């Protein structure tokens, strides 16, 4: 598994519009609600209490013995994880922050990374089940006994906080169903990939436990009771009977079971009477599956409602995108480095300085296709919005060396532009602003969202859309190859499902050239936030349209997907002999055969937009 370096997006507007609990809960008594809601609340609390009791009486007790029995310890740990999975749907939805303290990534995370004041960023030591897993797998070292005890005690304390929250907050029907659907999405995008159990690899049994808990919850709801229980029973049986990690057929599980289950839950949501809060989140609230047409909201990460996409803005933005007058030299447009026929990349390792000096830019040109479906921009994550990115590129002395002030004067004096700005922003004879210029270009880019590949057709029911090699490649991508623990289904970028709020970066250990095994000197995200564990960390790009976006990596070092697969198969930089203490990519050889690597490439190429 790729260990995660996680970036929390703390834009207040985004957090509030998305409506998820992100901080320490404030407890207020809420005892209203119907009998069903109370029953489900009681069930969840009972599961949490059982979890806490088992940790104290069994897991902690095993470690506190004078001589630890490794086999018994591991059994206790696996049972602890199964008990957590029973209420994961509730803890992740209602108390995401507390849930991360129970089962967050086993790497240092960063807080205050909103980039408004990068000096405030600080690293936070990980805690929870995944940290405990690393202390007892692949081998248990008794010298870590006291650390293990402390981690288990943290687990108990944070479970107490969780219990306190659910004692004082009444669950609502519509939120319960929304949370249930998101749990199905969590299972298919994270649960069956080994994302949170990289070493124990009990993914299918844990996923079956999570679905079993949902089964009991959803039985409480009227309507469609005949079909949904049967679907859940079938899915649970399939997971239990095909529990081997590498051979599990994820394509079949998703298309035959998970998509149907989430569709049934969505129907229960629609049939539910009463008001429901509508969230402005990236994965639309009313979807049946993660693969629905137009499932993703391109405006989710815009600065606010007035920046939302419109066709009129996109038409204006396209004209600006191709206009060389936006650069200081009047020789380069946005399209000069983002060619439509190359998925809006340029095919170069590194672009050259606009002033013709022959000096190369620092990083490879990324694709703009589906760029709206991510929360940070540039490889070093320094911009929070597309609008911010556009300001940065225009003003960059090496890239465009332009002036937004000059651009405003230019478009204000042009009749065609004035007409287009009036249609887009209702400016009439009023002034045109720099904000409108950046928003128009950003809107054009938001319009480049295309989740319509052959893979998407397959997930929407067309079984002939993919070849056997491509389906095999998908299963390898999601399993043995560990690709999906970084490039998350279904966007295949680094924005973590199913809430799609936070972006992740990775430390891969990319070399500076193909000729030697010397680490590229670019410090990446570290240059923005100054936290040591983020040295050489870069944003995780999407592998959609990857066939057209060569060369690869932040420095464009690899020209082919075969080279990329070889790099990952050998354990990243570590496999090249690059010693990097904070590499987040697993340094283990994946033992993928030549055929398996070819199948993964075939799958990735099936992600090309149509």
C-alpha positions in Angstrom: 0.0 0.0 0.0 1.1 3.6 -0.6 1.2 5.1 2.8 -0.5 8.5 2.7 0.7 12.0 3.3 -2.7 13.7 3.7 -3.5 17.3 3.1 -6.5 18.7 4.9 -8.3 21.4 2.9 -9.4 24.0 5.4 -11.2 26.5 3.2 -14.0 27.5 5.5 -16.5 27.9 2.7 -15.8 24.4 1.3 -15.9 22.8 4.7 -19.2 24.4 5.6 -20.9 23.7 2.2 -19.8 20.1 2.3 -21.4 19.7 5.7 -19.1 17.1 7.2 -17.8 17.1 10.8 -14.2 18.0 10.6 -13.2 19.1 14.1 -13.6 18.1 17.7 -17.4 17.8 18.1 -19.3 20.2 20.3 -21.7 18.1 22.3 -25.3 19.3 22.5 -28.2 17.2 23.6 -30.5 16.2 20.8 -33.2 13.8 21.8 -35.8 14.3 19.2 -36.4 11.8 16.4 -38.5 8.8 15.6 -38.4 5.4 17.0 -36.4 4.0 14.1 -33.7 6.7 14.5 -33.5 6.0 18.2 -33.2 2.2 17.5 -30.4 2.7 15.0 -28.6 5.2 17.4 -28.8 2.6 20.2 -27.4 -0.1 17.8 -24.5 2.1 16.8 -23.7 2.9 20.4 -23.8 -0.7 21.4 -21.3 -1.5 18.6 -19.0 1.2 19.8 -19.2 0.0 23.4 -18.5 -3.6 22.3 -15.4 -2.2 20.4 -14.1 -0.4 23.4 -14.7 -3.4 25.8 -13.0 -5.8 23.5 -10.0 -3.5 23.1 -9.6 -3.2 26.9 -10.4 -6.8 27.9 -8.7 -8.7 25.0 -6.4 -6.6 22.8 -4.8 -4.6 25.6 -4.8 -7.6 27.9 -2.8 -9.6 25.3 -0.1 -7.0 25.1 0.1 -6.5 28.9 1.0 -10.1 29.4 4.6 -10.7 30.3 5.2 -12.9 27.2 3.1 -11.8 24.2 1.7 -14.6 22.1 2.0 -13.1 18.6 -0.7 -15.4 17.1 -3.2 -14.5 19.8 -2.3 -10.8 19.5 -2.9 -10.8 15.8 -6.2 -12.6 16.2 -7.3 -10.0 18.7 -6.2 -7.2 16.4 -8.1 -8.6 13.4 -11.2 -9.0 15.6 -10.8 -5.4 16.8 -10.7 -4.2 13.2 -13.9 -6.2 12.4 -15.7 -4.6 15.3 -14.6 -1.1 14.0 -16.0 -1.9 10.6 -19.5 -2.4 12.1 -19.8 1.3 12.8 -17.4 2.7 10.3 -20.3 4.0 8.2 -21.5 6.2 11.1 -18.1 7.3 12.5 -16.8 8.3 9.0 -19.9 10.2 8.1 -20.7 12.0 11.4 -17.3 12.3 13.1 -14.7 12.1 10.3 -12.0 13.6 12.5 -12.5 11.1 15.3 -12.8 8.3 12.9 -9.3 9.2 11.5 -7.9 8.9 15.0 -9.3 5.4 15.1 -8.3 4.3 11.6 -6.2 7.0 9.9 -3.2 6.5 7.7 0.0 5.4 9.5 2.1 8.4 8.5 2.6 11.9 9.7 -0.3 14.2 8.6 -0.3 17.9 8.3 -2.6 20.4 9.9 -3.2 24.0 9.0 -2.3 23.3 5.4 -4.7 25.8 3.9 -1.8 27.7 2.3 -3.1 31.1 3.4 -0.3 31.1 5.9 2.0 28.1 5.2 4.1 28.8 8.3 1.3 27.5 10.4 1.5 24.1 9.0 2.6 21.4 11.4 3.1 17.6 11.3 0.9 15.4 13.5 1.9 12.0 14.5 -0.4 9.2 13.4 -2.4 7.1 15.8 -5.0 4.3 15.5 -5.5 0.9 14.1 -3.2 1.2 11.1 -0.3 2.3 13.4 -1.0 -0.7 15.6 -1.0 -2.9 12.6 2.5 -1.8 11.7 3.7 -2.7 15.2 2.5 -6.3 15.0 3.0 -7.0 11.2 4.9 -8.5 9.5 6.7 -9.4 12.7 6.1 -8.4 16.3 9.1 -6.9 18.2 8.6 -7.0 22.0 10.8 -3.9 22.3 7.8 -2.0 20.9 5.6 -3.3 23.6 5.2 0.0 25.5 4.6 1.9 22.3 1.9 -0.6 21.4 0.3 -0.2 24.8 0.2 3.6 24.4 -1.4 3.3 20.9 -4.1 1.0 22.3 -4.8 3.4 25.1 -5.1 6.2 22.5 -7.6 4.0 20.8 -9.7 3.6 23.9 -9.6 7.3 24.7 -10.8 8.3 21.2 -13.5 5.7 21.3 -14.8 7.4 24.5 -15.0 10.7 22.6 -16.8 8.9 19.8 -19.3 7.3 22.2 -19.9 10.7 23.8 -20.8 12.2 20.5 -23.3 9.5 19.5 -24.9 9.6 23.0 -25.7 13.2 22.5 -26.6 13.5 18.8 -29.7 12.0 17.4 -29.3 10.4 14.0 -31.7 11.4 11.2 -33.1 9.1 8.7 -31.9 10.9 5.6 -28.3 11.2 7.0 -28.4 7.5 7.9 -29.2 6.6 4.4 -26.7 9.0 2.9 -24.0 7.6 5.2 -25.0 4.0 4.2 -24.6 4.8 0.5 -21.3 6.4 1.1 -20.1 3.4 3.0 -20.8 1.2 -0.1 -18.7 3.7 -2.1 -16.0 3.5 0.6 -15.9 -0.3 0.3 -15.5 -0.4 -3.4 -13.0 2.5 -3.6 -10.9 1.8 -0.4 -12.1 -1.3 1.4 -11.4 -3.9 -1.2 -8.1 -2.3 -2.2 -6.2 -2.9 1.0 -6.1 0.9 1.7 -6.4 0.6 5.4 -5.1 -2.9 6.1 -2.0 -3.1 3.9 -0.3 -5.7 6.1 -3.0 -7.9 7.5 -4.8 -7.8 4.1 -8.2 -9.0 5.5 -10.0 -6.6 3.1 -12.8 -8.8 1.9 -13.8 -10.1 5.4 -13.7 -6.6 6.8 -15.8 -5.4 3.9 -18.3 -8.2 4.5 -18.6 -7.1 8.1 -19.2 -3.5 7.0 -22.0 -4.6 4.6 -23.4 -6.9 7.3 -23.9 -3.9 9.6 -25.6 -1.9 6.9 -27.9 -4.9 6.3 -29.2 -4.6 9.8 -29.6 -0.9 9.6 -31.4 -0.9 6.2 -33.9 -3.5 7.3 -35.4 -0.8 9.4 -36.7 1.1 6.4 -39.9 0.6 4.5 -40.0 -0.1 0.8 -37.9 -2.3 -1.5 -37.4 -4.6 1.4 -37.6 -7.6 -0.9 -34.7 -6.8 -3.1 -32.1 -5.0 -1.0 -31.7 -7.6 1.7 -31.1 -10.3 -1.0 -28.6 -8.1 -2.7 -26.7 -7.5 0.6 -26.8 -11.1 1.5 -25.4 -12.1 -1.9 -22.6 -9.4 -1.7 -21.6 -10.6 1.8 -21.6 -14.2 0.7 -19.4 -13.3 -2.3 -16.9 -11.4 -0.2 -16.7 -14.3 2.3 -16.3 -17.0 -0.3 -13.7 -15.1 -2.3 -11.6 -13.6 0.5 -8.2 -14.1 -1.0 -6.8 -10.6 -1.7 -5.0 -11.0 -5.0 -7.5 -13.2 -6.8 -10.6 -11.3 -5.8 -12.7 -10.2 -8.8 -13.3 -6.6 -8.0 -14.9 -5.8 -11.4 -17.5 -8.5 -10.8 -18.2 -7.5 -7.2 -18.7 -3.8 -8.2 -20.9 -4.4 -11.2 -22.9 -7.4 -9.9 -23.4 -6.3 -6.3 -22.2 -2.9 -5.1 -23.7 -0.8 -7.8 -27.1 -2.4 -7.4 -26.9 -2.0 -3.6 -26.1 1.7 -3.8 -28.9 2.2 -6.3 -31.4 0.6 -4.0 -30.2 2.8 -1.1 -30.6 5.8 -3.3 -34.2 4.8 -4.0 -34.8 4.6 -0.3 -33.4 8.1 0.0 -35.7 9.4 -2.6 -38.8 7.7 -1.1 -38.0 9.2 2.4 -40.4 11.9 3.4 -39.4 15.2 5.0 -36.7 17.8 4.4 -33.1 16.9 3.5 -30.1 19.2 3.5 -28.5 19.4 0.0 -24.7 19.4 0.2 -22.5 21.1 -2.3 -20.1 18.2 -2.5 -18.0 16.9 -5.4 -19.8 13.5 -5.6 -23.4 14.6 -6.1 -25.7 13.6 -3.2 -28.4 12.1 -5.4 -26.3 9.6 -7.4 -27.2 5.9 -7.7 -23.5 4.9 -8.2 -20.1 6.4 -8.4 -20.2 5.8 -12.1 -23.4 7.7 -13.0 -23.3 10.1 -15.8 -22.5 13.6 -14.4 -21.9 12.1 -11.0 -19.4 14.8 -10.1 -19.9 18.4 -9.4 -17.3 20.6 -11.3 -18.1 23.5 -9.0 -17.4 21.8 -5.7 -13.9 23.3 -5.3 -14.7 26.7 -6.9 -14.2 29.7 -4.5 -18.0 30.2 -4.2 -21.4 30.4 -6.0 -20.5 33.4 -8.1 -17.6 31.5 -9.6 -19.7 28.5 -10.7 -19.6 27.2 -14.3 -21.8 28.6 -17.1 -21.6 28.0 -20.8 -21.2 31.7 -21.4 -18.2 31.8 -19.1 -16.7 28.8 -20.8 -17.1 30.3 -24.3 -15.3 33.5 -23.1 -12.7 31.4 -21.3 -11.9 29.3 -24.4 -11.1 32.5 -26.3 -8.8 33.7 -23.5 -7.2 30.3 -23.3 -6.0 30.5 -26.9 -5.0 34.2 -26.9 -1.2 34.8 -26.9 -1.9 38.4 -25.8 -2.3 37.1 -22.3 1.5 36.6 -22.1 4.0 39.4 -21.6 5.7 38.6 -24.9 2.5 38.0 -26.9 4.0 34.7 -28.0 2.5 32.1 -25.6 -1.1 31.2 -24.7 -2.4 28.7 -22.3 -2.9 26.4 -25.3 0.8 26.6 -26.1 1.5 24.2 -23.3 -1.9 22.5 -23.1 -2.7 20.9 -26.5 -6.2 19.4 -26.9 -4.9 16.5 -29.0 -2.5 15.5 -26.1 -5.2 15.6 -23.4 -4.2 19.2 -22.8 -0.5 18.5 -22.1 2.5 19.3 -24.4 4.3 16.0 -24.8 7.6 17.5 -23.5 9.6 16.4 -20.5 9.8 20.0 -19.5 8.6 23.2 -21.3 11.1 26.0 -22.1 11.2 29.5 -20.7 9.0 31.9 -22.5 11.9 34.3 -23.2 13.7 31.9 -25.5 16.7 31.4 -23.2 16.5 27.6 -23.6 16.1 27.4 -19.8 13.7 24.6 -18.9 10.8 25.0 -16.5 10.9 23.2 -13.2 8.1 20.6 -13.8 6.2 18.6 -16.4 3.0 20.1 -17.8 -0.1 18.3 -16.3 -3.3 17.5 -18.1 -6.3 19.9 -17.7 -8.8 17.2 -18.4 -10.8 16.6 -15.2 -8.7 19.2 -13.5 -11.8 20.6 -11.8 -12.2 17.3 -9.9 -9.4 17.9 -7.4 -8.8 20.2 -4.5 -5.2 21.6 -5.1 -3.2 22.6 -8.1 0.4 22.3 -9.3 2.6 19.4 -8.4 3.5 21.1 -5.1 -0.2 21.8 -4.2 0.4 25.5 -3.8 -2.9 26.7 -5.3 -6.3 25.9 -3.8 -8.4 26.8 -6.8 -8.2 26.9 -10.5 -8.6 30.7 -10.3 -5.5 30.9 -8.1 -3.6 28.6 -10.5 -4.4 30.9 -13.4 -3.1 34.0 -11.6 0.1 32.1 -10.8 0.7 30.9 -14.3 0.0 34.2 -16.0 2.3 36.1 -13.6 5.1 33.5 -13.6 8.2 35.1 -15.2 9.2 31.8 -16.9 5.8 30.5 -18.0 3.8 33.5 -19.3 5.3 36.6 -17.7 2.0 38.4 -18.1 0.1 41.0 -16.1 -3.5 40.6 -15.1 -3.8 44.4 -15.1 -2.6 44.6 -18.7 -5.0 41.8 -19.7 -7.9 43.6 -18.1 -7.0 46.8 -20.1 -6.6 44.7 -23.3 -10.0 42.9 -23.1 -11.7 46.1 -22.0 -10.7 47.8 -25.2 -11.8 45.0 -27.5 -15.4 45.0 -28.7 -15.7 41.2 -29.1 -14.3 40.6 -25.6 -16.6 43.2 -24.1 -19.6 41.5 -25.6 -18.5 38.1 -24.3 -17.8 39.5 -20.8 -21.2 41.1 -20.8 -22.8 37.7 -21.7 -20.8 35.9 -19.1 -20.9 38.4 -16.2 -23.5 41.0 -17.1 -20.9 43.7 -17.1 -22.7 45.9 -19.7 -20.7 49.1 -19.8 -19.2 48.5 -16.3 -15.6 47.6 -15.6 -14.1 44.1 -16.3 -12.2 42.7 -13.4 -9.2 40.4 -13.0 -11.4 38.1 -11.0 -13.7 37.7 -14.1 -10.7 37.0 -16.3 -9.4 34.2 -14.1 -12.9 32.8 -13.5 -13.7 32.7 -17.3 -10.5 30.6 -18.0 -11.2 28.4 -15.0 -14.8 27.9 -16.2 -13.4 26.7 -19.6 -11.2 24.2 -17.7 -14.1 23.1 -15.6 -15.9 22.4 -18.9 -13.1 19.9 -19.8 -14.5 17.4 -17.3 -15.0 14.1 -19.2 -15.8 11.0 -17.2 -16.9 9.0 -20.3 -14.3 6.3 -21.0 -14.8 2.7 -22.0 -14.2 1.8 -18.4 -17.1 4.0 -17.4 -19.3 2.4 -20.0 -18.3 -1.0 -18.5 -19.2 0.1 -15.0 -22.5 1.4 -16.3 -23.5 -2.0 -17.6 -21.8 -2.5 -21.0 -20.0 -5.8 -20.4 -18.5 -5.6 -23.9 -16.8 -2.2 -23.3 -13.6 -3.8 -22.0 -11.5 -6.7 -23.1 -10.4 -9.5 -20.8 -7.0 -8.0 -20.6 -8.4 -4.7 -19.5 -10.7 -6.3 -16.9 -7.7 -8.3 -15.6 -5.7 -5.1 -15.5 -8.4 -3.3 -13.5 -8.4 -6.1 -10.9 -4.6 -5.9 -10.7 -4.7 -2.1 -10.4 -7.2 -2.4 -7.5 -5.4 -5.3 -5.8 -2.0 -6.8 -6.3 -0.5 -3.8 -8.1 -1.6 -1.5 -5.2 -2.2 1.3 -7.7 -5.7 2.1 -6.4 -4.4 2.9 -2.9 -3.1 6.1 -4.4 -5.1 6.6 -7.6 -8.6 6.2 -6.1 -11.6 4.8 -7.9 -13.4 6.3 -9.9 -11.5 9.5 -10.7 -8.1 7.7 -10.3 -6.5 10.8 -8.9 -5.4 11.5 -5.3 -8.6 13.0 -3.9 -9.8 10.5 -1.3 -13.3 8.9 -1.7 -16.1 8.8 -0.9 -16.3 12.4 0.4 -13.6 13.8 -2.0 -12.6 16.6 0.3 -8.9 16.0 1.0 -6.0 15.6 -1.4 -3.0 13.3 -0.9 0.6 13.6 -2.0 3.2 10.9 -2.3 6.9 10.5 -1.8 8.0 8.1 -4.6 11.7 8.7 -4.8 11.8 9.8 -8.4 15.3 10.0 -9.9 16.5 13.0 -11.8 17.5 11.0 -14.9 17.2 7.6 -16.4 21.0 7.3 -16.4 21.7 7.1 -12.7 20.0 6.5 -9.4 20.2 10.0 -8.0 17.1 11.5 -6.3 15.6 14.5 -8.1 16.4 17.5 -6.0 12.9 19.1 -6.3 11.5 19.2 -2.8 7.9 19.5 -3.9 5.3 20.2 -1.3 8.0 20.7 1.4 8.9 24.0 -0.2 5.3 25.2 0.5 4.7 24.0 4.1 8.2 23.3 5.4 7.3 20.0 7.2 10.2 17.5 7.0 8.1 14.4 6.2 6.9 16.2 3.0 10.3 16.5 1.4 10.0 15.3 -2.2 6.2 14.9 -1.9 4.1 15.6 -5.0 0.4 15.7 -5.8 -1.0 12.4 -7.1 -2.2 13.0 -10.7 -5.1 11.2 -12.4 -4.3 8.3 -14.7 -7.3 9.0 -16.8 -6.2 9.8 -20.4 -2.7 8.5 -19.4 -2.0 7.2 -22.9 -1.9 10.8 -24.2 -0.1 12.5 -21.3 3.4 11.1 -21.6 6.0 11.8 -20.4 5.4 10.9 -16.7 6.3 12.1 -13.2 6.8 15.6 -12.0 10.0 15.9 -14.0 8.9 14.0 -17.1 11.6 11.4 -16.6 9.7 8.4 -17.9 8.6 8.4 -21.6 6.5 5.2 -21.6 4.0 3.5 -19.3 6.3 0.4 -19.4 9.0 2.4 -17.7 6.5 3.7 -15.1 5.3 0.2 -14.3 8.9 -1.0 -13.9 9.6 1.8 -11.5 6.6 0.9 -9.3 7.1 -2.8 -9.6 10.6 -2.5 -8.2 9.6 -0.4 -5.2 10.0 3.1 -6.5 13.2 5.0 -5.6 14.1 2.4 -3.0 14.2 -0.2 -5.8 16.7 2.0 -7.6 18.9 2.2 -4.6 17.8 5.7 -3.6 17.7 5.9 0.2 14.8 8.1 1.3 13.6 7.7 4.8 10.2 9.2 4.1 9.3 7.3 1.0 5.5 6.7 1.2 5.4 4.3 -1.7 5.9 0.7 -0.6 9.5 -0.2 -1.1 8.6 -3.8 -1.7 8.8 -5.5 -5.1 5.2 -6.1 -6.3 6.3 -9.2 -8.2 4.1 -8.3 -11.2 4.8 -10.4 -14.3 5.3 -8.9 -17.7 1.8 -9.9 -18.6 0.3 -8.4 -15.5 2.1 -5.1 -16.1 0.8 -5.1 -19.7 -2.7 -5.8 -18.4 -2.5 -2.9 -16.0 -1.4 -0.6 -18.8 -4.2 -1.9 -21.0 -6.7 -1.0 -18.3 -5.2 2.5 -17.8 -5.5 3.1 -21.5 -9.2 2.2 -21.3 -9.6 5.3 -19.2 -9.3 7.6 -22.2 -12.1 10.1 -22.6 -14.4 9.6 -25.6 
